[in-house]
Amino acid sequence: MESKNSPEERRNFLASELLRVEADWVIISHPKHIFYLTGFPSNLNAWYSLMKGPRSTSFMTLRSDGRCALLLGRSELENPFTGERTDALRGLGDVTEYEDYSLKGEMVTYGDRLAAEMKRWLGGLDRHRFRKVAIEEWHLAEVYRDALHTVHPDARVVGITVLLGRIRRQESPSWMSTGR
């Protein structure tokens, strides 16, 4: 079995599994799985969770060739008080940010607005159409599935939950109990 001791090794393993099931991409929406595959805490950070609540506010795609892309709220990328930007995403691939929190505008990014951001993001990721896309079917809300189908109307969507569960069960007991 391949080593899966680092987020990069986990992404590479998942990319090879995508090839095996003939999927072009996977869209990851659960914050714990984004962390597992990137090392970036996304909505797991207590500050982010307090501001945003326990819901999808970030997305990750992984292509079957191993290329990774992230859609993240600006508040996840910089300290709201100092403006200092995180360097935790270095080497992860394409990062697209959206305005998710503003004292001058919306303080909460609702699903319809985030779905519009997701459409722009998915539309800009690659020139070819998604033929088969794996998703966390239990977690990806309908509004985001609709965004996917608007941009890639012919994409066949398949669930990846069982595969992710199998991969995670092969990890150490410490990962399974703490999510790290």
Phi, psi and omega per residue, in radians:
M1 nan 2.465 3.115
E2 -1.150 2.611 3.063
S3 -1.206 2.459 3.087
K4 -2.353 0.819 -3.071
N5 -1.509 -0.236 -3.140
S6 -2.257 2.782 3.075
P7 -0.975 -0.669 3.135
E8 -1.115 -0.758 3.104
E9 -1.122 -0.642 3.107
R10 -1.155 -0.732 3.096
R11 -1.098 -0.756 3.131
N12 -1.084 -0.718 3.116
F13 -1.129 -0.789 3.131
L14 -1.105 -0.692 3.100
A15 -1.049 -0.715 3.116
S16 -1.166 -0.599 3.084
E17 -1.207 -0.596 3.064
L18 -1.073 -0.741 3.081
L19 -1.044 -0.740 -3.108
R20 -1.068 -0.676 -3.131
V21 -1.651 0.132 3.078
E22 1.065 0.667 3.061
A23 -1.770 2.461 3.137
D24 -1.369 -0.671 -3.011
W25 -2.501 2.829 2.873
V26 -2.247 2.461 3.015
I27 -1.918 2.069 3.134
I28 -1.777 2.254 -3.097
S29 -2.099 -0.356 -3.095
H30 -1.399 2.241 -3.106
P31 -0.965 -0.646 3.127
K32 -1.152 -0.609 3.133
H33 -1.334 -0.579 3.026
I34 -1.078 -0.776 3.105
F35 -1.085 -0.809 -3.116
Y36 -1.006 -0.662 -3.059
L37 -1.628 -0.244 -3.094
T38 -2.214 -0.450 -3.004
G39 1.472 -0.021 3.138
F40 -1.622 2.227 -3.004
P41 -1.243 -0.243 3.106
S42 0.751 -2.185 -3.073
N43 -1.502 0.294 3.076
L44 -1.522 -0.391 3.112
N45 -1.090 2.344 -3.083
A46 -0.996 -0.693 3.140
W47 -1.084 -0.803 -3.133
Y48 -1.128 -0.741 -3.113
S49 -1.115 -0.666 3.101
L50 -1.120 -0.706 -3.116
M51 -1.298 -0.678 -2.934
K52 -1.879 -0.382 -3.053
G53 1.453 2.943 -3.077
P54 -1.441 1.337 -3.116
R55 -2.563 2.991 3.114
S56 -1.204 2.105 3.040
T57 -2.246 -0.097 -3.134
S58 -2.470 2.692 3.126
F59 -2.423 2.646 3.078
M60 -2.261 2.420 2.950
T61 -2.010 2.591 3.033
L62 -2.343 2.192 3.094
R63 -1.493 2.803 3.125
S64 -1.162 -0.260 3.050
D65 -1.591 0.074 3.064
G66 1.663 -0.106 3.122
R67 -1.237 2.384 -3.066
C68 -2.037 2.550 3.029
A69 -2.498 2.581 -3.118
L70 -2.259 2.500 2.959
L71 -1.999 2.006 -3.032
L72 -2.286 2.576 3.013
G73 -1.229 2.514 -3.117
R74 -0.988 -0.589 -3.115
S75 -1.174 -0.314 3.081
E76 -1.431 -0.260 -3.043
L77 -1.806 -0.252 -3.116
E78 -2.524 2.645 3.083
N79 -1.212 2.176 -3.071
P80 -1.161 -0.320 -3.103
F81 -1.661 -0.641 -3.085
T82 -1.821 -0.355 -3.071
G83 1.390 0.003 3.137
E84 -1.157 2.311 -3.097
R85 -1.599 2.568 3.115
T86 -1.305 2.610 3.019
D87 -1.918 0.226 -3.080
A88 -1.201 -0.214 -3.086
L89 -1.716 0.028 -3.097
R90 -0.956 2.217 3.083
G91 1.465 0.082 -3.093
L92 -1.541 -0.188 -3.122
G93 2.004 -2.703 -3.092
D94 -1.318 2.251 3.095
V95 -2.090 2.149 3.074
T96 -1.969 2.369 -3.140
E97 -2.043 2.702 3.064
Y98 -2.297 2.746 3.122
E99 -1.351 1.882 -3.056
D100 -1.879 -0.227 -3.060
Y101 -2.696 2.203 3.137
S102 -2.649 2.296 3.075
L103 -1.225 -0.364 -3.139
K104 -1.585 -0.268 -3.095
G105 -2.274 -2.306 3.130
E106 -1.346 2.365 3.101
M107 -1.635 -0.208 3.112
V108 -2.344 2.340 3.064
T109 -1.598 1.945 -3.135
Y110 -1.466 2.847 -3.038
G111 -0.955 -0.698 -3.096
D112 -1.154 -0.683 3.116
R113 -1.242 -0.705 3.101
L114 -1.170 -0.621 3.089
A115 -1.097 -0.669 3.076
A116 -1.115 -0.721 3.070
E117 -1.096 -0.706 -3.138
M118 -1.109 -0.701 3.102
K119 -1.037 -0.825 3.116
R120 -1.056 -0.754 -3.121
W121 -1.111 -0.893 -3.129
L122 -1.087 -0.654 3.131
G123 -1.146 -0.472 -3.119
G124 -1.653 -0.057 -3.052
L125 -1.254 -0.715 -3.048
D126 -2.770 2.666 -3.105
R127 -1.407 -0.432 -3.130
H128 -1.479 2.707 3.123
R129 -1.340 2.553 3.032
F130 -1.267 2.239 3.067
R131 -1.622 -0.782 -3.114
K132 -2.440 2.144 -3.074
V133 -2.145 2.273 3.061
A134 -1.646 2.436 3.125
I135 -2.364 2.841 2.964
E136 -1.426 1.565 -2.959
E137 -1.059 -0.481 3.124
W138 -1.405 -0.282 -3.001
H139 -1.995 -0.551 -3.069
L140 -1.333 1.957 -3.074
A141 -1.121 2.713 -3.093
E142 -0.992 -0.666 -3.126
V143 -1.073 -0.573 3.118
Y144 -1.416 -0.557 3.022
R145 -1.125 -0.703 3.094
D146 -1.092 -0.684 3.095
A147 -1.068 -0.771 3.109
L148 -1.030 -0.824 -3.086
H149 -1.260 -0.402 3.055
T150 -1.202 -0.747 -3.114
V151 -1.382 -0.665 -3.099
H152 -2.246 1.305 -3.005
P153 -1.112 -0.413 -3.103
D154 -1.664 0.031 -3.090
A155 -1.189 2.351 3.022
R156 -1.567 2.228 -3.086
V157 -1.806 2.282 3.113
V158 -2.231 2.676 3.129
G159 -1.401 2.563 -3.139
I160 -2.112 -0.005 -3.034
T161 -1.005 -0.786 -3.117
V162 -1.094 -0.759 3.126
L163 -1.112 -0.784 3.104
L164 -1.065 -0.721 3.105
G165 -1.081 -0.728 3.124
R166 -1.112 -0.753 3.130
I167 -1.102 -0.785 -3.097
R168 -1.204 -0.596 3.117
R169 -1.145 -0.402 3.114
Q170 -1.417 -0.102 3.126
E171 -1.385 3.071 3.135
S172 -1.197 2.716 3.097
P173 -1.014 -0.509 -3.129
S174 -1.159 -0.663 3.097
W175 -1.119 -0.802 -3.066
M176 -1.120 -0.611 -3.087
S177 -1.477 -0.502 -3.072
T178 -1.926 -0.287 -3.065
G179 1.386 0.204 3.126
R180 -2.042 nan nan
